[in-house]
């Protein structure tokens, strides 16, 4: 339960940062000033990794709690978990969007 909620939260935060209209001006500003950060904020996998680091450090660390690894290693693996979870959720969402268009 908590792991699914954590992954959906990471997906939501990533979606808002990468595609949300509320951050469009900030994305434009970042992209105009830094290729590195502009590419990062435009990449779902990249942004979700950093979202996972943030959530693991400041919200909840699934790896530290469920597996019992050191907190610092946990935060690293939380980033990987968020990236994989967001990729999986995004793949499902895209499949539904494509299927809806063909139906």
C-alpha positions as CSV (number, residue, x, y, z in Angstrom):
1,X,0.0,0.0,0.0
2,X,2.5,2.6,1.1
3,X,4.9,1.7,-1.7
4,X,2.2,2.2,-4.4
5,X,1.2,5.5,-2.8
6,X,4.8,6.6,-2.7
7,X,5.3,5.7,-6.4
8,X,2.1,7.5,-7.5
9,X,3.2,10.6,-5.5
10,X,6.6,10.5,-7.3
11,X,4.7,10.2,-10.6
12,X,2.5,13.2,-9.7
13,X,5.4,15.4,-8.7
14,X,7.4,14.4,-11.7
15,X,4.5,15.1,-14.1
16,X,3.9,18.5,-12.6
17,X,7.6,19.4,-12.9
18,X,8.1,18.1,-16.4
19,X,4.7,18.7,-18.1
20,X,2.6,20.9,-15.8
21,X,1.4,24.3,-16.9
22,X,2.1,25.7,-13.5
23,X,5.9,25.3,-14.0
24,X,6.0,26.2,-17.7
25,X,7.6,29.6,-17.1
26,X,10.1,28.2,-14.7
27,X,11.0,25.4,-17.3
28,X,11.5,28.0,-20.0
29,X,13.7,30.1,-17.7
30,X,15.8,27.1,-16.7
31,X,16.2,25.9,-20.3
32,X,17.3,29.4,-21.4
33,X,20.1,29.5,-18.8
34,X,21.4,26.0,-18.5
35,X,21.5,23.1,-21.0
36,X,22.2,20.6,-18.3
37,X,19.3,21.6,-16.0
38,X,17.1,22.3,-19.0
39,X,17.7,18.8,-20.3
40,X,17.1,17.4,-16.8
41,X,13.8,19.2,-16.3
42,X,12.6,18.0,-19.7
43,X,13.5,14.3,-19.0
44,X,11.0,12.2,-17.1
45,X,13.5,9.6,-16.0
46,X,16.0,12.2,-14.9
47,X,13.5,14.4,-13.0
48,X,11.9,11.3,-11.3
49,X,15.3,10.2,-10.0
50,X,15.8,13.5,-8.3
51,X,12.2,13.5,-7.1
52,X,12.9,10.1,-5.5
53,X,16.1,11.4,-3.8
54,X,14.0,14.3,-2.4
55,X,11.1,12.2,-1.3
56,X,13.5,9.6,0.3
57,X,15.4,12.3,2.2
58,X,12.5,14.5,3.3
59,X,9.2,12.5,3.1
60,X,9.7,8.8,3.4
61,X,12.4,6.3,2.4
62,X,10.9,3.0,1.3
63,X,14.3,1.3,1.0
64,X,15.4,2.3,4.5
65,X,12.1,1.2,6.0
66,X,11.3,-2.0,4.0
67,X,14.8,-3.3,3.4
68,X,16.7,-1.8,6.3
69,X,19.6,-0.4,4.4
70,X,21.6,2.6,5.6
71,X,19.7,5.9,5.3
72,X,22.1,7.3,2.7
73,X,22.1,4.2,0.5
74,X,18.3,4.2,1.0
75,X,17.9,7.7,-0.5
76,X,20.0,6.7,-3.5
77,X,17.9,3.6,-4.1
78,X,14.7,5.6,-3.5
79,X,15.8,7.7,-6.5
80,X,16.1,4.5,-8.6
81,X,12.8,3.2,-7.3
82,X,11.1,6.5,-8.2
83,X,12.6,6.5,-11.7
84,X,11.5,2.9,-12.4
85,X,8.0,3.4,-10.8
86,X,7.4,6.6,-12.7
87,X,8.6,4.9,-16.0
88,X,6.2,2.0,-15.3
89,X,3.2,4.3,-14.5
90,X,3.9,6.6,-17.4
91,X,4.1,3.5,-19.8
92,X,0.7,2.4,-18.6
93,X,-0.8,5.9,-19.0
94,X,0.7,6.2,-22.5
95,X,-0.8,2.8,-23.4
96,X,-4.2,4.0,-22.3
97,X,-3.9,7.2,-24.3
98,X,-2.9,5.3,-27.4
99,X,-5.6,2.8,-27.0
100,X,-8.3,5.5,-26.5
101,X,-7.2,7.1,-29.7
102,X,-7.6,3.9,-31.7
103,X,-10.9,2.8,-30.2
